[in-house]
């Protein structure tokens, strides 16, 4: 199929200047041709398609030919999650988490106070959730407004949700780096092969690995992450603070303290694990807690976790690396809770687990007493 775009030129002194100085033959109209053929997409089941090419190649023109490029309208007088009032509250929470927008405080902010990355994910979540069963969601300029590492994590979390819920989406983008993260079922470029649809197993390979670096940091690093945690922003400054980075960008933090109790022996517990919103949805939080469990097991310590976050809690419920404790899923009464100023999970049912996976060697340096690390200038040692 060929789309021909014509426009009659209204001549004036500016167009005459162009004619006088450049070799323009047609002074009556401009004409652009865009080639594409997506007819093959009717012959197989698919969830994700990508229209790619350089700026001005006709990607948006093709999207408009496929359907309506409507804009999501958010009411800035409401919290973000309240804009999903066509869903039940628990469904709205699950949707935002699945699309990689799992920072609970973010759900309570209005759309106009979100970052570019958060807005982009919220917009996709709204369009996907409100689409009819047979409707194809169309997204122009996919990931164009966000950092490229953010674009990768965002692409991966979006494709997971689409496939799990059997939704269909076609995106247009000038960025090639998202293809291996979005793992499309087909791609099309108006600049290649007359715009013919391409498909094949090479498009559905697993995403590249994310390699994180971990460093022991001072408690002040918590300030970058605290507003994204669903509990109190306060944290015990004496606890172990570990910063995780990807390509030298801060991605997540884990705060760990001692676990005391009759019969537990040498034990630690996860106090806080926060992944920045731009990097949520790719499994970083679960990988970090698995890593910590293995590191503490290597020094002969037990490692316990407690959370009310459904995604992380259900992951541990279904993982053979974790076993539920006696308190898993139970509501504790006031006499059992022993609350302190660092705890806001009070009388709600929580996911409680102990790590039982393999030990991970080579990271015991991260667990040294903080004063020893300061003296030896090992505080920011990257492993």
N, C-alpha and C positions, 0 to 999 in steps of 0.2 A: 504494500500500500504506500502511496505517496501523498503527503500533505503539501499543498502549494500555498504559500502565504504571499499575498500580493498587497501592495499599498501604493495608492496614487500619490505622487510627490506634488506637494504644493510649493511651487517655486517662488523664491524671494532672493534677496541679495546674498544671503548665506549659502543657499544652494548654488547660485551663480558663481560664487567664489570657489566652491568645490569644483564645479565644472571647468572653470578657467585654469585651475592648478592641478587637477588630477584627470586621469584618462577614464572618464565615466561615459559610457556609450548610451545607456538608456536614461533619459532625463524625464521620462513620464511616470515611471513606476519602479518600485523595488520588488524583487521576487526572491523567495527562499523556498527550497524544496527539502522536505524531511522524509526520509525513507524508513519504514518499519513494517514488520510482518510478524504479528503475535498469534496468528491463526493456529499454530501448532499447540498453543497452550490449552486449547479446547480438547486435546486428545489424551491428556494425562492429568492426574491429580497433583496439585501443587499448593504450597502455602505462601511462598515468597518469590517475587520476581524483582530484578533490578534493571532499570534503564540507566545506562551510564554513558558518559562522554564529556567532552570539554564544554566550557561555557559557550552558549550560543549554538550548540549542536542540534537543539530541537527536543530536548528531554521533556521540558514542561509542555510543549505542544502535544507530544505523544500522550502524556498523562491526561491532558484535557480531552483528548479524543477518547480516552478510556472511560471517563466519567467526571463527576463533580469534584473539584478541588475546594471543598468547603472548609471554612475556618471554625475551629472550636471556640465557643464563647463561654468564658468563665466569669462568674459573678465575683468581683473582688471584695464584695461586702461579706462573702461567705468564706469559711475555711475551704481549702482545696478539696478535702474529702466530701464536704457537703454539696459540692457541685455534681457529685455522682449519685444524686438522689433518686435516680431511676433503678438503682441497685439497693439491696439490703446492706446495712452497715458492714456486716462481716464479709459480704461479697466485695464491697468497695475496698476494704483493707487488703483482701487477698489479691485483688486486681493490681493495686498499686505496688504491693510487694513483688508480685510476679513479673511486673514490667521493669523491675529494678529500682523502684522508688519506695524503698522500705524504711526510710527514716521517719519514725512516728511523729516527731515534732514538725516535720515538713508538712504532714497531712493537715495540721492545724493552721498553717499559714495561708493567706490568700495567694492567688496565682501571681499577682503582680509583685510579690516579695520573694519569689523563687529565683534561683539562678537560671542561666540560659539552659543548662543541661537538665535541670529539674522541670523547667517549663516544657522542654521538648518531650521528655518522657510523659509528663502529665497530658500533653496534647495527644500523643499517640495512644495512651491508655483510654482517653475519652473517646477518640474516634473508633478504636477497635471495639470497645465495650458497647458503644451505641450503634454499631453497624448491624444490619440485618444478617441473617444466616447466609444468604447468598450474595451479600455485598462485598466488593473488593475495596479495601481501604487504600487510598492513594495519598502518598506523602511526597511532597516536592522538597528539594534542597535537603535531603536526608543527612543529618549530622553536620551540616555546613557551618553551624554557629558554635560548635563546641571543639575543645581540644581534641587532638587526634587519638590520644590514649583513652579519653572519655568516650569518644565515638566508637571505639572498639568494644569496650565493655557494654556500652548501651546497645550496640547492634546484637551482641550475643544474648543479652537478657530479653530483648524484644523477640528474637526468633524463637527462643525457648517457649515464650508465652503463646505465640502464634501457633506453633506446632502442637503444643499441649491442648489447646482449645480449638484446633482445626479452623483457624481463621485464615483469611487470605489478604495479602498486602503487596502492593507494587510501589517501589520507591524510586525516585530519580536522584542521582548524585553524580558529582564530578570527582568524587574521591574513590580511588581504587582500593584503598587500604581496608575498607569495611567489608569487601566481598568475602574474604576468608573467615570473617567473624559473623557475618549475617548468613553464611552458608545457603545461598539461594538455590531454588529449584531450577531457575532459568535466568539468563541475562540477555540483554539486547542493547546494542549500540547503533544509533542512526549513522555513525561514522564508519561502521564495519559491516562487511558482507551484506550490503543493501538493507541493513536493519533487521536481518533475520534473527529469530530467536535461537539462542544456543543453550544446550543443556548437556548434562553428562555427570558421571560420578565425581569428576574432579571438583565440581561445584559444591558437593556435599561432604567434603572432607572435614574432619574434626577441627575445631578452632586451634590456633597456635597456643602454646603454653604461656601463662603469665608467670614471670619470675620475679618474686619479691625479695627485697633486701630487708634485713631486720637489724635494728640498733637499739641498745639500751639508752634511754634518754631521761632527762630530768622531768619532774612532775609538771613543769610549766608547759610541756608539749600537749598536755590534756586540753589546754585552752582552745586549740584549733578544732577539737572534736566534740567538746562537751555539749554544744547546743544541738547536736544531732542524736543524742542519746535520750531514750524515753524515760529514764529514771532521773533522779536528782543530778544536777550538774556538779555537785560536790563529789570529791573523791579523796581517799586517804593518800596524802602526799608521801607517806612512808612506803607505800606499795611499790612493786616493780612495774615500771612503765616501759613498754616495748613499742617502738615505732616501726611500721612497715611501709616501704616505699616501692614504687614501680617507675623505672626510668627516671629516678631521682625526684619523683613527685610523691608527697605524702599521700598515702592511700588509707591507712588504718592504724589504729592503736589498740593495744591490749594492756589492761591494768590487772595485776595479779597480787593477791595477798595471802597470808597464811590462813589455813583452815584449822580451827581448834575444836576439839570435841573428844569425848571419851572413846578410846579405842581406835582413833583414826591414825595415830602415829604421826610421822612426818607427812604433812599434807598441805596443799595449796588450793585456792579457789579462784576462779575467774570473777573479777569484780566488774570490769567493763570491757566490752569489745565493740568498737565502733568503726564501721567502714564509711568513708565519706560518700555522700549521695551519688556523686558522679561515677563511683566505681562499684555500686551495688548491683546485685543481680547476676554475678558471674561466679559465685561460690567462694569468694575471698574470706568471708566471715567464718564459714565452716572449716576451711583449710587452716586458718590461723588457730582455731581452737584445737584442731587435731594435732597441729604442730606443737602447741604448748603442752598438750597432754603427753606427747612423746618425749619432749625435752625434760619434763619433770619426772617422768618414769625412769629416764636414764640416770637421774641422780638418786633413785630409790624413793621418790615421793609419790603420793597419790594426788590426783588432780580432779577437782569437782567443779561443776558448773551449775548455774541456776539462771533461767530466763523465762520471760513471759512472751517473748517474740515467737510467733507461731512457725515461721519458716525455719529458724534455727532450732527450735525445740523439736519440731517434727523430723528434721534431719537426724538429730541425735536419737530419737525414738526408733528410727528405721536403720540406723547404722550399727554394724557389728564392732565398731570401735568404742562404743559407749554402752553402759548399762544403766538402767533407771535406778535411782536410789529409792528408799522407802517413802520419800516425800514427793516423788514424781506424780504430778497431776492432782495432788491433794491440797485442800485449803487448810492452812494451819490456824489454830486458834490463838488468841492473844497471849496465852501463857507460854506457848511454844515459840512464838515469833521472835522474841528477844530483839526488838528493833533498835537501831541506832541511827544517827544522823546521816549515815551514808546509804541507808536502805529505804527505797520507796516501794519495793515489792512487799506488800504487807500481808493482807489476808486473802490475796488472790491465788488461784491455782497456778502453779509454776511448773516448768519443765526442769527436773533435777536429775543430773547424771554424773557418773564417774567414768573417767577414761580407762579403757581396758585394752587399748591397742598396743602396737609395738613401740618400743623405745626409739628415740631419735638421738643419735650421738653427735658430738661436736659442737654443742651450743651451750655448754655449762658456763662458759665465760659470761654469758648474759645474766646469770643469776647470782653473781658475786655480790657481796654487800656493797651498797652504793658508795660508802666512804672509801673502800679499797679501790673501787674503779676510778674515783676522783683522783686519788693519790697517784695511781698508775696511768692516768690520762687515757683510760680505756672506755670512758663513758659512752662515746659515740662509735665504738668499734663496730664495723659492719662485717657480717658473717656471710 
